[in-house]
Amino acid sequence: MSVKRQDILLDEDMNPQIEDGDFVCGDSDSQNVNLILQSNKGDFKASPEVGVNMISFIKSPIPQLKALKREINVQLKNDSYLIKTLEIRNDGTFDLIFDNGY
C-alpha cells in the first residue's frame, strides 16, 4: 500500500484552505497531479521544468494527443507518480488513474 503525500490543501480558486485560523493539511496527491497538469514550465521557480500545460496541447490547431500523453507520463514519473491508466479523448477529456509510487 502506498503512503499518501500530505501538503497544504488548496480551494477551487487555488488559495490555501484555512480553518480556525490555520492551514488545512491533508492528502495532496490529486491536488499535486492537477497542478502538474495545469501548470506551464517555469511556473514553479524551484522546479522550472515542471508542468504539462495541457491547454496548449488541446487547443493547438491539430490536437497533439500523442505528445500530450507522453508529456503527462514524463512529468508524473519525474514526480514519482506511477500511471496505471491514461486515456485521452479527442475532445480533451481524459481518464487518469495513478499511484504515488511510495
Secondary structure, DSSP 8 states (H G I E B T S, - for coil): -----EEE-B-TTS-B-EETTEE-EEE-HHHHHHHHHH--TTSSTT-TT----HHHHHTSSS--HHHHHHHHHHHHHHTT-EEEEEEE-TTS-EEEEEE---
